[in-house]
Amino acid sequence: MMMKKAYSARYYEILEERRNLPVWMQKEEFLKTFKENQIVMLVGETGCGKTTQIPQFVLEAIADENPNPNPSKWVVGCTQPRRVAAISAARRVAQEMGVEIGQEVGYSVGFEDRSSPQTVLKYLTDGMLLREAAADPLLERYKVIVLDDVHERSLATNLLSGILKKALISRPDLKLVVMSQSATPWFHKDFFRSEPPLITVPGRLHPVEILYTPQPAMDYLEAAIRKAIQIHMCEPPGDVLVFLTGAEEIRVACRRISRSLGDQVKVVPLYSSFLTPAMQHMIFDPAPHPAVRKIVVAEASLAIDGIVYVVDPGVSRQKVYYPPTGLESLLVSPISKACAEQRAGRAGRARPGKCFRLYTEQNFSDLSESRVPEICRSNLENTVLILKRLLGHVNLLSFEVVDPPHPESFMWALNDLCYLGAIDDEGNLTELGEEMSLEVLSLNLL
Ligand SMILES: Nc1ncnc2c1ncn2[C@@H]1O[C@H](COP(=O)(O)OP(=O)(O)OP(=O)(O)O)[C@@H](O)[C@H]1O
């Protein structure tokens, strides 16, 4: 491949693990499809190897076609809706490729940029790529963009769909890979000029038994802590993944579980502001002894091996918009059925597992089918400010995105911004509008 150097024994060990991931079964099909098309769609279950392997296949395809590539012109950018996923994937892929993080493989999230002129594969949040598009709307420094986890329907990935749609027409040399865990509006044949090929990677999930509570838990934090302890006391060996909604709750739960079970378990918190390299080892490495059970308490999940039990309280912290006040807030809200199924799926990767839902079967049937796109849960005035700042004179009504808001809502947002003095009669940002857009950008996209 591209790093011409002697590899360590660990490199070959990891290579063996990688070759067992489901995406490797379709590597040749992917390489051929990628080489023959400008856009490729890929759908694959959690843990099949999308995030870590596909960008490396892309590097291989580019190297096949360009024997002397110029790193400053053919960077592969892989977006993630969450920081924790971008950092974790970059570190893992650097290890898999036997390179130092920040050199050939890097990441860029929030205020942290671990990339360099040598970087050929950069993991970044979708918000960071959107910011880069402000200065470089055709994304000239990228040869390939891999958009990951588009099923999450984040605002930034949605806005990137409009930017990429234009860039792909202006730059026939730019390529796009869109990856998802399930079918998404990206796959509708009308969004791009022609229908892109779709590669489906079959999962290898074992059956997962779903257990509901007879009554919904009144205090989901308390119920989740008790369930984790009970699983350890009553269930055969196997690691546990507990979903909670934020750093504070995760810290409380970790403390309480550790206090109750002591060194019979290894309790690991997983949230973005706490993802040090040492923490990452604790999350992915098996427990120090087979008799010790690993319990990961997470706000969002990564594909972690060895999980057999999942505790799902049925909620997550989500952006919610309340039109009468125009305010956006992060509220603990019910997840969708699709999200509940993905959470359950985390239990069945290694062997048959169990998912303990801390709510009733009726509560599950009442959940919405899939996640509401973030653009529909956001204050559109903020979205207009972001677009105006990033794209200048863009005609918002002709800016097509995969998950479009109602066209009239754009008009209302523009009217309100004019009324506030953030936009002038020609639709340009005023000085006040520039200031407001800067604030909105840093709050929404970092
Ligand atoms: N940071 C890491 N450290 C160790 N192993 C990892 C790490 N990240 C991923 N892996 C391994 O690679 C496998 C594939 O993970 P990957 O994130 O590529 O899957 P995925 O299909 O993208 O899953 P998802 O859709 O849930 O993101 C995991 O099951 C795990 O074995």
The ligand as an SDF file (V2000), in Angstrom:
LIG
                    3D

 31 33  0  0  0  0  0  0  0  0999 V2000
  -10.7660    2.5410   18.3100 N   0  0  0  0  0  0  0  0  0  0  0  0
  -10.7990    1.2110   18.1390 C   0  0  0  0  0  0  0  0  0  0  0  0
   -9.9840    0.3910   18.8380 N   0  0  0  0  0  0  0  0  0  0  0  0
  -10.0270   -0.9430   18.6640 C   0  0  0  0  0  0  0  0  0  0  0  0
  -10.8390   -1.5700   17.7800 N   0  0  0  0  0  0  0  0  0  0  0  0
  -11.6520   -0.8120   17.0560 C   0  0  0  0  0  0  0  0  0  0  0  0
  -11.6900    0.6080   17.1920 C   0  0  0  0  0  0  0  0  0  0  0  0
  -12.6100    1.1050   16.3210 N   0  0  0  0  0  0  0  0  0  0  0  0
  -13.1050    0.0400   15.6790 C   0  0  0  0  0  0  0  0  0  0  0  0
  -12.5350   -1.0980   16.1100 N   0  0  0  0  0  0  0  0  0  0  0  0
  -12.7960   -2.4550   15.6110 C   0  0  0  0  0  0  0  0  0  0  0  0
  -13.1990   -2.3680   14.2530 O   0  0  0  0  0  0  0  0  0  0  0  0
  -14.4810   -2.9610   14.0690 C   0  0  0  0  0  0  0  0  0  0  0  0
  -15.2180   -2.1780   12.9960 C   0  0  0  0  0  0  0  0  0  0  0  0
  -15.5240   -0.8900   13.4730 O   0  0  0  0  0  0  0  0  0  0  0  0
  -16.1090    0.2420   12.5200 P   0  0  0  0  0  0  0  0  0  0  0  0
  -16.2640    1.4750   13.3600 O   0  0  0  0  0  0  0  0  0  0  0  0
  -15.2880    0.3660   11.2790 O   0  0  0  0  0  0  0  0  0  0  0  0
  -17.5410   -0.3560   12.1300 O   0  0  0  0  0  0  0  0  0  0  0  0
  -18.7770    0.3900   11.4920 P   0  0  0  0  0  0  0  0  0  0  0  0
  -19.3710   -0.5340   10.4900 O   0  0  0  0  0  0  0  0  0  0  0  0
  -18.3870    1.7390   11.0000 O   0  0  0  0  0  0  0  0  0  0  0  0
  -19.7520    0.5360   12.7270 O   0  0  0  0  0  0  0  0  0  0  0  0
  -20.7440    1.7560   13.0530 P   0  0  0  0  0  0  0  0  0  0  0  0
  -21.7260    1.8170   11.9290 O   0  0  0  0  0  0  0  0  0  0  0  0
  -21.3450    1.3490   14.3480 O   0  0  0  0  0  0  0  0  0  0  0  0
  -19.9090    2.9930   13.1510 O   0  0  0  0  0  0  0  0  0  0  0  0
  -15.0910   -2.9300   15.4450 C   0  0  0  0  0  0  0  0  0  0  0  0
  -16.0040   -3.9540   15.6460 O   0  0  0  0  0  0  0  0  0  0  0  0
  -13.8940   -3.1400   16.3470 C   0  0  0  0  0  0  0  0  0  0  0  0
  -13.5690   -4.5120   16.3480 O   0  0  0  0  0  0  0  0  0  0  0  0
  1  2  1  0
  2  3  1  0
  2  7  2  0
  3  4  2  0
  4  5  1  0
  5  6  2  0
  6  7  1  0
  6 10  1  0
  7  8  1  0
  8  9  2  0
  9 10  1  0
 10 11  1  0
 11 12  1  0
 11 30  1  0
 12 13  1  0
 13 14  1  0
 13 28  1  0
 14 15  1  0
 15 16  1  0
 16 17  2  0
 16 18  1  0
 16 19  1  0
 19 20  1  0
 20 21  2  0
 20 22  1  0
 20 23  1  0
 23 24  1  0
 24 25  2  0
 24 26  1  0
 24 27  1  0
 28 29  1  0
 28 30  1  0
 30 31  1  0
M  END
$$$$
